[in-house]
Amino acid sequence: MLWATVGVVALGFLIALEIAARHYTGQPGPVTNQVREVIFAPKPGPLYGGLALMMVALTWRQRFIAAGAAIGIDVVFVLVRWAAGAKTPDGHFFGNGALWVMLGCAVFAVTRRTGRERVLLLKAVGLGLLLVAGRKTGDTWLLITAKTRPEVLDPYLATADHALGNPSWLAGRLLKASGPVTTHLLDLVYAQLAVAAIVVALYQLRNVVAERRFPRHHLVRTFLVIGLLGPAVYMIFPVVGPIFAYGPGTSGTGGLQWAVADLWPHTPSPIGTPHPVPYDGITPRNCMPSLHTAWATAIFIHSRKGPRILRFAGAFWLIATLSATLGFGYHYGVDLVAGVVFALTVEAGLRSHERGWDRPGIQLVAHGATVFAALLVSYRCLPVEMARHPWVSGPLLILAMASVIHGYVRTTTRWEPKAVPALRPEPQPELV
């Protein structure tokens, strides 16, 4: 019943988002785009990522069969498109096979499996499809933010960022001076964040077949909730980022027509009286909070219980993502602070829900939510004061974030099961 309720709520949300997308943007929403990908060429990455997650509920033999069927179906689609001379988006040649296999497994679960095996496979299919739907939903949300928020609040964040020493401007200059190798590496890490998440999730879900159940909490749930709640904050605090508001954008000097000034990354923005500024109807308002930071933080947290190589990869992905978000001018430093607090609050809420709400869990979530709200209010109402007193406001921002980190580590450490030492057997008296 719980999974059925979740499915109904998710379907209702997708339908509502479909209607909103058509009303505000005139473009099809996530439901239409997902249905189209049954036939038309999709982006292969999310679909094969969803297939990989679905296969955690299959045996190795079944996994080979599913993967082979997906590749075979894709080969047929590619040959048919080539023979018909159909045009496809750049790099979108395959991916339908993964979707067909996931849908086929759902039909197989309903018609050929019973009891716990049916539920397990349906949960796996739902997990894979949720990953794909989450990507579609995110794309639609971003388009809606661009169409419904004609003005952006970048001057407020640029002014508040003086409290942290304008880290985006500093990182931008360092990245340009470091050469193309560093730039390409960070670009790869930034673009392939979902791949790192799938690797960690597959490790967490590796025992689903053996235990015949999913773990109580895993990374995919945190990823989906962050992606669901984050865009709602975009609507409240629309921001495009330094490279767009104070630079040429990502497509060259053409973006300067909407920029406040051509300053990034060489000249920090002046401290004046911030005010909303108009921007185009295409660029997403997706900076506050930094969801890339939130997702990378979630990857780091969930990789802590893995082997050493996974822990190292999680730490590397977090550091590289933070460097990329600042160095490419996609975010301000204050975005990253809010992103960390946002991620820890969501993670704490999910873990508290799974283990049962208790006083430490409620206090942790309330503290994180309060700090996050206080950050948004201070960025909007006190940016000039923050910029004029950086030696006070900067440490206070870091201290607020550190308080949430400390609270999360302390509370979750108490939640971990304690190891009980084995009792030594009593020595037996010798028989005389």
N, C-alpha and C positions, 0 to 999 in steps of 0.2 A: 504493500500500500504506500509506503514511503517513497519508493522509487517511482511508482505510478503518479503520485502527487507531484514529485519533482519534474517528471516528464510533462505533465499537463501545464505546470507553471512555466517551464522553459518554452513550450510550444506557444503559450499565450504571449510570452514576452517577445518571441521572434515574430509573431504575427503583428503585434503592436509596433515593433520596430520596422517591419515591412511597410505598414501603413504610414508611419512617420517619414520614412525615407522617400516614399512616393509623393507625399504631401510637400515636404520641405525642399527636396532636391530634384524631384522629377525622375529619379533613377530607381531601378528595382532594388529591393532590399535583400537581406540574407536568405530568406526562404526561396525567392525566385532564382537567385544566383546559385544556390545549392542544387535546386532541381535541374537547372540548365546543365550542370556539370555531369549529369548522368549521360549526356550525349556530347555536349560541346567540350572543347579542350579546357581543362582547368589548370590551376597552379598545382604542380605535382607534390611539392613539399608537404603541405598540410595533410593531404590525403594519404600519402604513404606514411607520414608520422602517425596519423590516426589508425592506419592498418597495423603498424607496429605495436601500438598500445592494445589494440583489440586482440592481437595474437598472444598476449600474456595468458589468456584463458585456454589456449590450444596446446596440444602436445606437439613435440618436435615434428612428428610426421605430418600432423595437420598444418603446422606452420609452413612446411615446405610446399604442401599442396596449395595453401592459400596464396603464398607468394608467387608460385608458378602460375596459378590461375590469373592473378592480377597482372603479371607481366605478359602472359599470353593474350589477355583481353586488350591490353594496351597496344600490343603489336598489331592486332587486328584493326583497332581504331586508327592507328597511324597509317597503315596501308590503305584503308578506305579513304581517309582524308587526302592522302597523297594521290590516289587514283582519281578522286573527285576534284582535285585542285583546290580544296578548301583552304582558306587562309586562317592561320591561328596566331594568337599573340606570341611575341618573341619568347622563346624558351618554354612555351606551354604546348608540348607535343603529347604528353602522356599524363596519366593520373586517373583516368576514368576506371581503369581496372581495379584500383584500390577501392574506389567507392562501390563498384559492383560487388566486389567480394564481401565488403562489410554488410551491404544490404542482403546479399545471399546468405551470410552467416546468421543474420537476424531471422530470415525465413526458415533456415535450417533449425535454429533454436526453437522456434514456435512449433514446427511440424515434426521434428525428429527427436527432440530431447524432452525430458520431463524432470520435474522436481528441482533439486539444487543445481543440476547440470544446466538446465534451461535458464535458470535465474543467473547463474554465473556467466554464461555466454552472452545473455542479453545485457548484463551490466558491462561486459567488455565491449560489445558493439556500441552501447550508449556512450561509453567513455571515448571511444575513437571518434564517433560522430560529433560529440560535444567539442572535441578539440578542433574539428573542422568548422563547426558552427560558430565557435568562439572567434576564430579568425574572420569569418564573414561578418559576424556581429561587430567586431572591432573596426573593420573597414567602413561599415555603414555608420557607426557612431562618429568616426572621424570626419566623414563627409557631412554629417548633420551639424557638427560643431562649426565647420567652415561656413555653412549656409545660414545658420541661425544666429551666429555671433559676429556681426560685421565689425565690431570694435574689439581690440585686444588690450590687455593690461600689462604689456611688456615694460613700459616705463616704470611701473611700480616695482617689478622684480629686479630690473636693472639697477634701480636706486637702492633697493634693499640689499642687493648683492655686494655693494660696497662694504657692508659689515663683514663679509668673508674675504675681502680683498680681491673681488672680481675674478674668481677662479676660472671662469670660462674664457676670459680674455687672456689670462696667463697660460692656460692649457692650449689655447689655439695657437699662440706664438710658439710654444714648445713643440707642438705637433708639426708645425710647418718647418721648424728648424731641424727636426729629427730625421727627415728624409722620407722617401716613398715607401720603404719597407715597413716602417712603423705604421704609416698611414693605412697601407693595405691590410696589415694584420688587425688593427683596431676596427677597420671597416668590416672585415670578415667576422670578427667576434660580435660586433654590434648587430649585423644582419642575421647571424645564425644563432641567436639566443634561444630560439625554440628547439634547435637541435640539442643544445646542452640540457635543456629541460627534459627532453624525451630520454636522453641517456640516463639521467638521474632517476626519472620515473620508471624506466625499465628495470633499473637495479632494485628499486623499492618493490616492484611488482613481480619480481623474478620467481617468487614461490606461490603464486596464485594457483597454479595447477596442482601442486603438491598439497597445499593446505585447503584447496577447494573453497577459497574465500579471498576477498580483497582485504588488504590491511585497513585498519580503522581510519588512518589518515595518510595521505600521500601528496606529492608535489602537484599533481594535476589539479586537484581540488583548489589548492591555493592559487595556482595560475589562473584558473577560470574565475574565481571570485575577485581577484585583483583586476582582471580584465573587464569584469562586469561592473564593479563599483567605480573604478578609476575614471571612466569617461563621464560619469555624472558630475565629478568635480571639475572636469574640463568645461562643462556648461556654466558652472558657477564662476570659474576663474580662467577665462580664455586667454591663452598665451601661445605665441608661435615660436619663440626662441631667439637667441642673439643673432644667429646667422641670417635670419629673416628680418627681424625688426631693426637690427643695427649693421646689416651687411648685405651682400648681393644675393642671398638665398643660395640654393643648391644648384641652380641652373645658369649661373653667370650673372652678369650685371643687370639683366632684365628685372631682377627682383628689387632693384634699388628704387623703383618708382613707388613702392609701398613702404620702404624703410623709413624709419624716423631720421636716421642719418647713417652715413657710411663710416662706421667706427670700428666694427669688430674685425680682427682681434687686436688691432694695434693701439687704439685709443679708448680708454674706458669712458662709459657714458657720463655726462656731467650730472652733478647733483642739482636738480631744479625742483620744480613742482610737477610731479607726475600726474598724468591724466590719460584716459583711454584714447587710443588712436585707431583710425580705420585701417582695415587690411583687406586683402582680396578675399574672394569667396571660394578659394580652392585649397589654400594651405590649412591643414588641420590645426586646431587650437589645442595641442596635446602635450603641453609642457608641465602643467601643475596638477598633480605631482608627476615626477618622472617615473612612469611605469616601467621603463627599462631598468631603472635602478631598483624598483620594487621587485620585479621579476628576478633580477640577478641576486638580490638579497635572499629571496625565497630559495633559489638554487643553492646558494651558499649554505643556508640553514639546513636544507634537506640532504646535502652531501656530507654533513658532518659525521654521520653514522656509517658511511661507506668505507671502502678500503682506502689506503693512503693515496693512490693515484686519483680516486674520485674526489677526495678532500682537496687535493692539490688543484685539480681542475676547477672545482667550485670556487676556490679562493682566486684563482687566476681569472676566471670569467667575471667575477665581481669587480676586481681591480681594473681589468681591461674595459669592462662596460662603463664604469665610472669615468675612466680616462677618455673613452670615445664620446660619451654624451657631452662632456665639457669641451674636449679638443675639437670636435666637429661643429661646435656652436649650436647644438640641438637643445641644450638646457643651460639654465643658470645654476649657480651653486646652491641657491636656496631651494630649487626644485629637487635636488638630490637629497637634501636634509628631509624635506617633506616625504619623498619617496621611501626612505628608510623607515620613517615612523609609520607610514601607511602600511608597508609590508608587514612589519612586526605586529601591528594592531590586527590586521586581517589574520595572520597566522595564529596569533594568540586566541582570537575569537573562534577559529575553526577547531583548534586543539581543545579549547574549553568546552565547546559544544560536543565533541566526541567523547571526552572523558567524564562529562557531567559538570555543570557549572558549580563552582565553589567560590568561596570568598576571594582567594588569591587570583583566580581567573577573572572574576568580575572586576576586581581592582585593576588588574593589568590592562584589560580592554578599555576600561573607563579612563585610565591614565593615558593610554596611547591616543584614544579619541580626543581627549581634552588637549593634549599637546598638539595634535594635528590641527584641530580647530584654532588653537591659539596661534599657530604658525600662519595659517591663512589670514586671520584677522590682522596680525602684525604686518604681514606683507602688504595688505591692502590699506591699512589705516596709519601705520607708523614707518613707512619706508624712509622718509627724509630724516627722522630722528635716528633710525638705525644707521643710515649712511654717515651722519654727522658725528656719531659716537661709536665708531667701529670697535674700539677696544673694550667696550661694554657689551654692545649688542652681539658682536661676533661670538665671544665666549658663551653668552647666554644661549644663542642658537645651538651651538655644539653641546652645551650642557643639557639642554632640553632633549636633544636627540640621544645623548648618552644616558639620560635617565630612563628612557624607554628601553634602550638596549640592555641596561643593567637590570631593569625590572623583568624583562623577558628572560634573560639568562638565569636570574635567581629563581623565578617562579617555575620555569620549565625544568630546572635542575631538581627542584623539590618533587616534581611530578614523576621523575624517573624512578623505576623500581630499584629498591636498595638490595644489594647482594647480601644474602644471609650466609655466614660461614657455616660449613658443615660441622655437625657435632662429632666429636671424637668418641669412639666406643669406649665404654668403661672397661678397665683392665679386669680380666677374670682371675680370681684367686687360684693359685696353683694347688693341685690336689697332692696331698702328702701320701 
